[in-house]
Amino acid sequence: HMVSEGFCGDASSHDLGGSCEANRQENVQPVTLVLPSSVVEMLLRHHPGEGVRWQVYSSCIVPQARLALVALAHLVHIRNDIAAMQGHASHAHATLEGSILGTPEAATAFTARLSSALSDYAASD
């Protein structure tokens, strides 16, 4: 489920079928909606109003993406802490130890060479 708070925001950036200023003058209060992700998806794909699609995206998708990025940053920190406890410089160093590449630096160099070779091949195709 995704949460959307209100439908009044910057009226100049989207129109939801009614004026936000008019709603404020009539003492209409914003509402909080909990939308199942299937409803969010349907609204984003099929609603004819660009303003409604924008509101759903900015109220539902953007906050979820921000939360996901915060969670991922936390997980990266935890993985690096665990690697440090095991005596490694980073999670990447711990993961690549004993592999054919050996270090993250070697992996980066390999992917750079591979990218260059594939770019040359793609350009000649």
N, C-alpha and C positions, 0 to 999 in steps of 0.2 A: 504494500500500500504506500502511496505517496501522498504527502500533505501539501495542499495549496492554501495559502492564506490570502483571503480577500480577492477581489477582482478589480479594485481601484488602485491604480498606480499612476504612472506618468501618462496622462491621457493623450499627450502629444505623440507618444511612441506606439500606442496601440488603441484601437477602438473596439470595445467589447459590446457594441450595440447600444450603448447608453453613455451618457456623460457622467464621469466620476464627480464632477463639480455639482451636477444636478442631484446626484445621489447624496452628496454631503449636505446639500441644502435641505433635502427631504429627510434628513436624519436616518438615512439607510446606513447600517453598519456593515463593514466587511465581515465575511464569514470564513470559517476554516472548514475546508472540505478534505476528507480522506478519500482519495481516489485509488481504486485498485489499478495496478500497473496495466491491466488490459484496457481499462477505460482511458488511461493516459495515452496509451498507444493508439487507440481508435481516434481520440480527439486530435492527436498530432497528425495522423495520416489522413483523416477524412473530413474534419470540420471545415466548412467553407470560409469561416472568418479568420483572416490572418491574425487579428488581434487576440482571438480566443486561443489560437495555436501558440502565439507568442506568450500569452499569460500562462498557459499550461507548461510550456517549456521552461520559462523563467521561474515559475513557482514550484515545479515538480522535479524536472530533470537537473537543472543547475544546482540546487541544494544537495541533491543526491550525489552528483558528481563531486562536489566539494567535500562531502563527508567521506566518499570513497578515497579521494586523494589524501585526506588527513589520515585515514586508516592505513593506507599504503605507506605513507611516510613513517608512521609509527612502526609498522612491520619491518621496514628497512632498518630502522634504528635498532630494533630488537635483534634482527639477524646479524647486524654488525657487532652488537654487544656480545652475542653468543660466540661469534667468530673470534673476537678479541679475547674472550675467556679461554678459548682453545689455542691461543697464541698466534692467530692469523691477523693480517693487516685489515682484512675485510671479509665479508661473506663471499665475495667473488674469489678471493684468494683461497679460502677454505674449500669452495666448491671445485675449483680447477686444480687443486693440489693432486698430483698423481695422474692427471689426465694427459693426453697427448700435447695439449697446449701449455699446461703448467701454470701460467699466470694470466691475470686479466690483461696485462700489457701485451703479452704474446697473442691473446685472443683478439685484441683490438688491432694489432698489426696484421694478423691474418685476415680479418674481415675487411680491412682497408685494401690489402692486396687483392682479395677476392672481388671486392666491389669495382676496383679499377679494371681488372681483367674482364669482368662481366659487362662493364660499361663499354669497353672497346669492342667486345663481341656483339653487344646489342647495336652499337653504332654501325657495324659492318653488315648487319643482317638486313 
